[in-house]
Amino acid sequence: IISLARRPKKLDKFSSIISGNIIEEQSSKEDVEDIKRARLIEEILWGHVESLTETHKDIVITSAVLIKVAISLYTTILEDDKDVEKIAHAAMKTIPQLRVRMEKEIYTPPIIH
């Protein structure tokens, strides 16, 4: 279980990682490392999730489980439900950006050189 002593100090930073609004060139070394770690975790998760999403139903079930896991993890380090809601709201605000990104990834044919 995660120690509450390691509770994040700045929720805005984590909201920025969710939204992708951190600019590496203007970030501290620690922030850049957090961005790199977030990208690595996302890549690892996508690699595994893709193997679980063959059907529409699989996508719905997997998505629901991932949301539940994310909220569960936040509740282990954030004592106030409002803080969890703030991060969830930051994620919801990225839906249009994510839709565009996913449409490009799904519907763009690979380029063969």
Contacts in CASP RR format, 6 or more apart in sequence:
PFRMAT RR
TARGET T0000
AUTHOR 0000-0000-0000
METHOD contacts of the structure
MODEL  1
IISLARRPKKLDKFSSIISGNIIEEQSSKEDVEDIKRARLIEEILWGHVE
SLTETHKDIVITSAVLIKVAISLYTTILEDDKDVEKIAHAAMKTIPQLRV
RMEKEIYTPPIIH
1 76 0 8 1.000
2 73 0 8 1.000
2 76 0 8 1.000
2 77 0 8 1.000
4 76 0 8 1.000
4 77 0 8 1.000
4 79 0 8 1.000
6 77 0 8 1.000
7 77 0 8 1.000
7 78 0 8 1.000
7 79 0 8 1.000
8 14 0 8 1.000
8 77 0 8 1.000
8 78 0 8 1.000
11 78 0 8 1.000
11 83 0 8 1.000
11 86 0 8 1.000
11 87 0 8 1.000
13 22 0 8 1.000
13 31 0 8 1.000
13 34 0 8 1.000
14 87 0 8 1.000
15 86 0 8 1.000
15 87 0 8 1.000
15 90 0 8 1.000
16 22 0 8 1.000
17 34 0 8 1.000
17 35 0 8 1.000
17 38 0 8 1.000
18 87 0 8 1.000
18 90 0 8 1.000
18 91 0 8 1.000
18 94 0 8 1.000
19 90 0 8 1.000
19 91 0 8 1.000
19 93 0 8 1.000
19 94 0 8 1.000
19 97 0 8 1.000
20 94 0 8 1.000
22 31 0 8 1.000
22 35 0 8 1.000
24 31 0 8 1.000
24 32 0 8 1.000
24 35 0 8 1.000
27 35 0 8 1.000
45 66 0 8 1.000
49 62 0 8 1.000
49 66 0 8 1.000
52 58 0 8 1.000
52 62 0 8 1.000
53 59 0 8 1.000
53 62 0 8 1.000
71 84 0 8 1.000
71 88 0 8 1.000
74 83 0 8 1.000
74 84 0 8 1.000
74 87 0 8 1.000
75 84 0 8 1.000
78 84 0 8 1.000
78 87 0 8 1.000
END
